[in-house]
Amino acid sequence: MTTRNTARSPGQSAGKARTDEEHDLIDRFMEVSDRVTEALGTPWALSASILLIVVWAATGPLFRFSDTWQLVINTATTIITFWMVFVIQTSQNRQAKALQFKLDELIRSIPGARNRMIEAERQSTAELKRQEEEFQKTAERGGVQGMPPEEVADKVHSKGSGR
């Protein structure tokens, strides 16, 4: 893992240094989140959690299935679940944003593509529904936007007959 030099130059303000430190902390948190998400999404992690529950259940008779014995597993699983929500969400948000950037770049690179689709995630639900209906109609016409269905049908028919 690489770290940034956060030492301030003589002319740099304390606010700027704090911003760099905050960015370093955020970067480190994202790296850890990605690693934890990757590690806990494996069969080994699932096996370890099953083993932990089996060991806990096996110790039940030793502790006479006491309230404290039950409280230990309840508290542990609640805390782990609470933390994992944030860790997984951070990782998912980052991956979704990276994927969105890649899709945006593809849209920008295709001549004739509608660049308004780049901002689709910021549109209202009604506008998204309208666009969905438009895409459905386009698909029913054979995927050609702005062409009457009869012309699309004629084109498809002429391609199929070898004309």
C-alpha positions as CSV (number, residue, x, y, z in Angstrom):
1,M,0.0,0.0,0.0
2,T,1.4,3.4,-0.9
3,T,1.1,6.4,1.3
4,R,1.2,10.1,0.4
5,N,3.5,12.6,2.0
6,T,1.3,14.8,4.1
7,A,4.0,17.1,5.4
8,R,3.1,20.8,4.8
9,S,5.3,23.1,2.9
10,P,6.0,26.5,4.6
11,G,3.3,28.3,2.5
12,Q,0.6,25.6,2.9
13,S,-2.3,26.2,5.2
14,A,-3.4,24.0,8.0
15,G,-6.8,23.5,6.3
16,K,-5.0,22.1,3.2
17,A,-3.0,19.7,5.3
18,R,-6.2,18.5,7.0
19,T,-7.8,17.9,3.7
20,D,-4.9,15.8,2.6
21,E,-5.0,13.8,5.8
22,E,-8.8,13.3,5.4
23,H,-8.2,12.1,1.9
24,D,-5.5,9.7,3.1
25,L,-7.9,8.4,5.7
26,I,-10.7,7.9,3.2
27,D,-8.4,6.2,0.7
28,R,-7.2,3.8,3.5
29,F,-10.8,3.1,4.5
30,M,-11.7,2.3,0.9
31,E,-8.7,0.0,0.5
32,V,-9.6,-1.8,3.8
33,S,-13.3,-2.0,2.8
34,D,-12.4,-3.5,-0.6
35,R,-10.1,-6.1,1.1
36,V,-12.6,-7.0,3.8
37,T,-15.4,-7.3,1.2
38,E,-13.2,-9.5,-1.0
39,A,-12.0,-11.7,2.0
40,L,-15.4,-12.2,3.5
41,G,-17.0,-13.1,0.2
42,T,-15.1,-16.4,0.0
43,P,-16.1,-19.9,0.9
44,W,-13.4,-19.8,3.5
45,A,-15.1,-17.0,5.4
46,L,-18.4,-18.8,5.2
47,S,-16.7,-22.0,6.5
48,A,-15.1,-20.0,9.4
49,S,-18.5,-18.5,10.4
50,I,-20.1,-21.9,10.3
51,L,-17.3,-23.3,12.5
52,L,-17.7,-20.4,14.9
53,I,-21.4,-21.2,15.3
54,V,-20.7,-24.9,15.8
55,V,-18.1,-24.2,18.4
56,W,-20.4,-21.8,20.2
57,A,-23.3,-24.3,20.1
58,A,-21.0,-27.0,21.4
59,T,-20.1,-24.9,24.4
60,G,-23.8,-24.5,25.3
61,P,-23.9,-27.4,27.7
62,L,-20.6,-26.3,29.3
63,F,-22.2,-22.9,30.1
64,R,-25.6,-24.5,30.8
65,F,-27.1,-22.5,27.9
66,S,-27.0,-19.4,30.1
67,D,-28.2,-16.0,29.2
68,T,-24.6,-14.8,29.0
69,W,-23.8,-17.6,26.6
70,Q,-26.6,-16.5,24.3
71,L,-25.8,-12.8,24.8
72,V,-22.2,-13.4,23.5
73,I,-23.3,-14.7,20.1
74,N,-26.1,-12.3,19.8
75,T,-23.9,-9.3,20.5
76,A,-21.0,-10.5,18.3
77,T,-23.2,-11.2,15.3
78,T,-25.1,-7.9,15.7
79,I,-21.8,-5.9,15.9
80,I,-20.3,-7.7,12.9
81,T,-23.4,-7.3,10.8
82,F,-23.6,-3.6,11.7
83,W,-20.0,-3.0,10.6
84,M,-20.3,-5.1,7.5
85,V,-23.2,-3.0,6.2
86,F,-20.9,0.0,6.1
87,V,-17.9,-1.9,4.7
88,I,-19.8,-3.6,2.0
89,Q,-21.7,-0.5,1.1
90,T,-18.5,1.5,0.7
91,S,-17.0,-1.1,-1.5
92,Q,-20.2,-1.4,-3.6
93,N,-20.5,2.4,-4.0
94,R,-17.0,2.6,-5.2
95,Q,-17.4,-0.3,-7.7
96,A,-20.7,1.1,-9.0
97,K,-19.1,4.6,-9.5
98,A,-16.2,3.0,-11.4
99,L,-18.6,1.0,-13.6
100,Q,-20.7,4.1,-14.2
101,F,-17.6,6.0,-15.4
102,K,-16.7,3.2,-17.8
103,L,-20.2,3.2,-19.2
104,D,-20.2,6.9,-19.5
105,E,-16.9,6.7,-21.5
106,L,-18.5,4.1,-23.8
107,I,-21.5,6.3,-24.4
108,R,-19.3,9.3,-25.2
109,S,-17.1,7.3,-27.6
110,I,-20.0,6.0,-29.8
111,P,-21.0,8.4,-32.5
112,G,-24.8,9.0,-32.5
113,A,-25.2,7.8,-28.9
114,R,-27.5,10.0,-26.8
115,N,-25.2,11.7,-24.3
116,R,-28.2,12.5,-22.1
117,M,-28.1,8.9,-21.0
118,I,-24.9,9.7,-19.1
119,E,-27.0,11.6,-16.5
120,A,-29.8,9.0,-16.4
121,E,-29.2,8.2,-12.7
122,R,-30.1,11.8,-11.8
123,Q,-33.4,11.8,-13.7
124,S,-36.8,11.6,-12.1
125,T,-38.6,8.3,-11.9
126,A,-41.2,9.6,-14.4
127,E,-38.5,10.5,-16.9
128,L,-36.8,7.1,-16.5
129,K,-40.2,5.4,-17.1
130,R,-40.7,7.5,-20.3
131,Q,-37.3,6.5,-21.6
132,E,-37.9,2.9,-20.7
133,E,-41.1,3.0,-22.8
134,E,-39.2,4.7,-25.6
135,F,-36.5,1.9,-25.6
136,Q,-39.2,-0.7,-25.5
137,K,-40.8,0.7,-28.6
138,T,-37.4,1.0,-30.3
139,A,-36.7,-2.6,-29.5
140,E,-40.0,-3.7,-30.9
141,R,-39.2,-1.8,-34.1
142,G,-36.0,-3.7,-34.5
143,G,-33.7,-1.5,-32.6
144,V,-33.7,1.5,-35.0
145,Q,-34.7,4.7,-33.4
146,G,-36.8,7.2,-35.3
147,M,-37.7,4.8,-38.1
148,P,-41.4,3.8,-38.6
149,P,-42.0,0.2,-37.8
150,E,-43.1,-0.5,-41.4
151,E,-39.7,0.6,-42.7
152,V,-37.9,-1.5,-40.1
153,A,-40.0,-4.5,-41.1
154,D,-39.3,-3.9,-44.8
155,K,-35.5,-3.7,-44.1
156,V,-35.6,-6.9,-42.0
157,H,-37.6,-8.7,-44.7
158,S,-35.2,-7.5,-47.5
159,K,-32.2,-8.7,-45.5
160,G,-33.8,-12.0,-44.9
161,S,-34.7,-12.7,-48.5
162,G,-31.3,-11.7,-49.8
163,R,-32.4,-8.6,-51.8
